[in-house]
Amino acid sequence: MKVYLETYGCQMNVADSELIIGLLVREGYQQTDDPAAADLLLVNTCAVRDNAEQRIIGRLGEFKRHKKPGDVVGVVGCMAQRLGPTLLERAPHVDLVVGPDGYRSLPALVAGAREGHRVADVGFKHWEHYEDVPPARLQRASAFVTVQRGCDYRCTFCIVPMTRGPERSRILGDVVREVESLVAHGVTEVTLLGQTVNSYHDGAHDFADLLRAVGAVPGVRRLRFTSPHPNDMSDRVIEALATVPAACEYVHLPLQSGSSRVLKRMLRRYTREGYLDCVRRLRQAVPAIALSTDIIVGFPGETDADFAETLSLVETVGFDDAYTFIFSPRDGTPATRLPGAVPAHVAGERLQRLVDTVRAGARRTNLALVGTTHEVLVEGPARRGNLLQTRTRTNKIVLIEGPRDLVGTYLDVRLTGTTGSTFSGVPVAKRAALKVTA
């Protein structure tokens, strides 16, 4: 039997897709990149914004032409959790709807679907961490390791608590054993994942303890994490980030708005000043740190003055990158009941001004780096040309020329140019004995 799986959304979904494939391979499936050749077609979905859901609905329509008698089409992930059985009604050719806590039941559900049983499994299971399911890693040099599931923050715009359930953390020792296994198979870069990853706590250990424990695993060259919450960026976490040698000098620190008034309506639980203080503490501890962020424009009630505060904060911080969005109302979230809807054309204009501001700041930062030398990990072939894509510790993408056997190795690279976002580079030295071997 062959399975075809498409993944939409965040790194958590990528990690869950690796988990799903690992589980199905254990049951005798083979993965295929050709949907027409598959007996089981799955799409792992995102529900954070409406346009993501609309893309997925459209893609499910395309699956109909690939579905043969006896084939099974399933929707898994956050959109599956949000819509549940109603998705079976909206898409008659869909056989299965399975939320993030139901993947263990996939083989049995698929078997039932082949007998004509259409079903939705969207119950939350507070104990489920899939500890006994080895993921099928999609990359060899780097690996995502999920350390926390769910979210206890209740931001008024966010659907995640309804699609991922309450927050729960894995036991530190289980995480360390998984990382040790990854290193034994040649992984040298690990990214710890959680909805608010730095609120991790297993009852005895906090996120600072986890950073130190994973960073101490022999063979871990680079340690990253995403996505943290500003409220949980404690002095202990920042100290660990500054003192654990493997911890990369990069943090993605979601902002959402630069206006304290809007942040209060979002229920983000910090102010503009609190966020700036978090940035100050990070830069004081790790002077070379690179920062990226998430920002929403057009949130209900956002005024021109509120938006101006967002622009000024972006200019003050000087983010290396930012993921920017127009507010997308999600059914069931409190933000849908807030007054003061921002007209679409106003939100669109604000988004463009924000993008221009972010890009201008990032370009200034990146131009100043041209001519400097950095350690990079060669991740794989670039999307264009015969180039290789590499990444610095500060998360800068550098394109270089070189043979494919460099994938999985570390190089010292001199940055020779920039588009404003990515870099071109020339290798000046190869780091020894760090190539992925399995």
N, C-alpha and C positions, 0 to 999 in steps of 0.2 A: 504494500500500500504506500502511496506517495502523498505527502502533505505540502501544500503551498500556503505560505503565511506572509501577509503584508502587515507592516507596522506603521502606525501613525502616532505622533505625540512625543512625549518626553523620554528622557533616559530610563525612567522607571518602566516604561512600556517596552523599550529595547531589551532591558534586563528580563522582563516578564516573557518576551518572545523567546529569548534564549532558554528560559525555563520550560516553556511549552514544547519547544522542539526537543529539548532533552527528555522530557516526559514521554513524548510520542515515539522518539527513537528507541527508548527503552521498551516500548510496546511493539517494536518491529517496523515502524514507519521509516521511510526515507524522505528527506527533504528535496524538493524540486523548485527550480526557479521558473518553471513553465506552468501557469495555471491550467492550461489545456491538458496537461499530463497528470494532473492531480486527482486523487480520489477524495481528498479532504481539502477544502478551501477555507482558510481562516483569515479574518482581518482583525488585528488587535487595534483597538480604537481609543480615541481621545475625546473627551467631552468638555474641555475647558472653554472652548469658544464655538459659537454656532457654525462658523464657516468650516471648521474641521469636521463637524458632524455632517454637514451638507456634502462635503467631498466624499465622505465615507458612504453615505446613502447612494450617491452617484456611482461610486465604485462597486457597490453591491449589485446595482443594476447591470453593470458590465459582467459580473460573475455569472449571470444567467446564461450567457452564450457559451460558457465553459462547462456548465454543469451537465453531466451525462446521467442517464438512469443509474441509480445506485450511489451516485456521488453525494457528499454532504457538504453544505455551506454553513459555516458558523461565524458568529460575531462574538468576540471576547473583549475584555477590558472595560474601560470607564464608561464608554457610551452604552455598552451592553448592560452594565450595572445600572445606569441612569434610566434607561428605557424599559429594561426587563421584558416581560411578555408582550408589551405593546409593540415591540420591534418585530415579533413574529406576525402580528396582524398587519403591520405596515409593509412588510417584505415577505410575501408568501413563499418565495424560493429559499428563505433562510430556515435552516433546520434547528440550529442551536443558538442560544444566547447565554453566555457564561461570564460572570463577573470575575474580578481579580482574585477572589478567594475560592473559586470553584474549579481551578485548572486541574486539580488532582482527579476530578471526576470525568475529565474529557474522554478518555478511552471508552468508558462505559456509556457515556452519553452519545458518543459517535456510533457505537454499536446499536444503541436503541434507535437512533435516527435512521439507520439503514433499514430498520424494520418499520419505519413510518412514524416514530414517536418524536414529535416536535416538543422541545422543552426549554425552559429558562431556569438556570441555576444562578441566582443572584443573592444568596444569603451571605451575611458576613460571618466569618469564622475567626474569632479573636486569637486563636491559637496557631493559625496557619502561617508558617514561614517556609514551607517546602524544604525543610532541612535535609530530607533524604532523597531529593531529586537533583541530580547533577545537571546543571544547565549545559546546553550545547553552545559553547562560546563562539561568537561570530568573528572575533578577532583573536590573534595569537599573542600580540605584544601587550595589549591592554585588556583589562577586564572590569566590568561593573560588578559590584558586590552590594546587594540590597541589605541594609542593616536595620531598616525601620519601615514599617508600613502604616498607612493611615495618617490622619491629622486631627489634632484636638483644637487647633485654632479655628475660629469661625469667621473668617473674613467675609464681609457681606456680599462680595462679588463671586466667591469661589464655590465651585461645585464639588471639589475634591473630598471634603468630609462625607459627602453623600455617595461618592463613587468608590472611595477607598476605605471608608469606615474609620473607627477610632484608632488613635496612635498606639502602636505596640512595637517594642524593640526586641531584636534577637539577643541571645546571650553572647557576651563578649567572646567567650571561649569558642563558641561555634563559628563566629566570624573569623577569628584567628585561624582556626583549622581550615576553613575554606580558602583563606588567603595562602596558607602554607601549601595546600594542594595546587593552587594556581601557579605558585612559584615553581613547584616541582615540574610543572608542564611548560615552563619557560616564560610565564608572565612576569613582567618587571614593573608595570604601571597599574595601579589599582585605583578605582574611583568608587568611593563609598556613597550609596544612594539612600535617600529618604525624603519624604514629603517636606519635612522640616528637620533635616538630618542632624543638625547640631542640638536638637532637643532630645537626642538619643539618651536613653537611660534604661538599663536592664534590671534595675533594682539595686544593683551594687556598684555599677560603673557608669560614669557619664561620658559625654562625647570626647572630652579631653583624654580620658583614660583609653578610649577606643583608638584615637589617633596615635597615642604613644605605643599601644600594643601592636597595632597593624604596622606602624612605622618601624618597629623593632624586629619584624619578621625578616630573617636573612634573605636577601635577593629582591626585596621591594626597593626599587630604585626611585620610584615616584609615587606619591600619594595625593590624591585629589578627593573632593567631596562636593556634593550638590543635592538639593539646594538648601542652604541654611536660612534661618530667620534672624533678622537683626536683634530681636529680643533675646535670643539664646546665644549670642556671640559674647560669651562670658570672658572674663580675664583669664580663666583657666584654659579655655579653648584657644584664645589668642596666644597665650604663652606656649601651648603645645604646637600651634602652627608655626611659631617663631623658632622653636628649639628642636623639633623633630626634623632631622636632616632630609628625610624623604618627602616631607610635606612641601608641596609646590607653592610658589609665591603667586598664587592666584586664588581669588574668591569671587564667586558669583553671589552677589548680595542684593536680593530683590528690594526695590524701593517702592514701586507702584505709584507714588505721587510725592512731589516735593512740598505740598501744602499740608500743614498740620490739620487744617479744617477738613480737607478731603480724607486724610489718613484716618481721622476720627470716624468719619462716615463709612469708611472701608472697614473699620474695626481692626486696624493693623496693630494697635496697642503700642505704638511709638510715635514720637513727634518728628518734625523736620530736624529739630535740634538733636534729638536722640539718635537719629540716623547719622547725622554729621559727626556726632561724638564717636559712634561706632567706627566710622571711616577713619577718624583721627587716631583711635587706639590701634586699629589694624596697621596703619602706615607708620605709627610710632614704633611698633614692634617689628614690622617687616617693611623696611623702607622701599624695597624694590617691588612691592606687591602690585599686581595688576587687578583691576576691579571691573566686573561687568554687572549688569542689573536688568530688571524687568520694570517697565513703566506702562501704565494705562492712562490714556487720555479720554476725555469725554465721559468721565464717571458722573452719575446724576448729581447735579448741583455744582459741578465744577465751573467756576467763573473765569473770566479772563485773568483776574488777579491770581487765582489759584494756579492757573496754567503758567503764568509768568514766574511763580515761585518754583515750579518744576523745572523750567528752563534755567533759572538762575542756579538751582542746586546742581543740575547737570554740568553747568559751566564751572561751578566751584569745585566739584569732585574731580571732573576730568576722567570720566569712565573710559576704559579701553574699548568697551562695546556695550550695547544695550539692545534688548529685545523689546520692541515697542508695539503697542496694540491699541486699537479703539475698543472701548468698553463693549463687552458682549453680554447682554443679559441672559442669565441661565435660570430656567424655571426651577422654582423651589428655593432660590437664594433670596435673602432679604433685600438685596440691592434692586430687585425688580419692583419693590414696593416704595422705593424712595422717590420723592418728587424731584423735579428739576431736570428732566431729560434734556440732554444737549443735542441740538440739531445735527444731523449727519454731516452737513457741509461744514459746520463749525468744527466738529471732531476731526474730520478729514484734514482740514487746514492746520489744526493744531498738531496732528500726527506728522505732517510733512515738515513743519517747523522744528519739531522735536528731532526727527530723523536727521535733518540738516545740521542741527546743533551737535548731536552725538557724533555724526560723521566728521564734522570739522574738528572737534576735539580729538577724536581718535587719530585722524590724519596727522595732526600736529605731533601727537605722541609718537606715532610710528615713523614719521620722517626723522625725528630725532634719534631713532634707533638704527637708521641706515649707517652701515660701516662698523657696527659693533658685532661681536662674536658671541654666540649662544650655543648651549648644548641643546640638541634636538633629538627626538625619537622619530625614526622613520616609520610612519604608520601604514603606508601602502601607496599604490598608484594614484596619482592625482586624476581629477575628472577630465582634465584637458591635456592634450599633448602627450609626450612621452616622459612626463615628469613624475617625481615622487612627492607625496605630501608628507611633511614632517611637522612637529609641534614642539615649541619651546616649553620650558617649565611655567612660563607666564601665559601659556595658552595661545601664543601667536602661531599662526600657520605660515610655514615657509616652504616654498616649492623649489626643488632642486633637481638637477640632472643626476642620473646614476642608474646602475643596474638593479633589477628587482631583488637580487639577493641581499640588498641592504635593508630590506623590510625587517623590522624588529631589532635593528641595531641603533646605537647612539652615536651621533657625530657632533663635532664642533663645526658650526656653520657661520660664515660671515654674511650678514645681511647686505645685499647689494642694491636693493630697490624695494619699493612698496607701491601698491595700488591705492593705498590709504587704508586698506583692511588686511590684505595678505601681503606676504613678502616673497621676494626671490632671494636665493642665497647660493653660496658656493662652499662646499665642504673644505675645511682646512685640516681636519684630523678625524680619525675614527676611534671611538672608544672601544676598548678591547673586551672580548669574551662576554658580550651581552646580547648575542643574537638568540632569538627564540628558537628552540630546538624541537618542540613538539606542539 
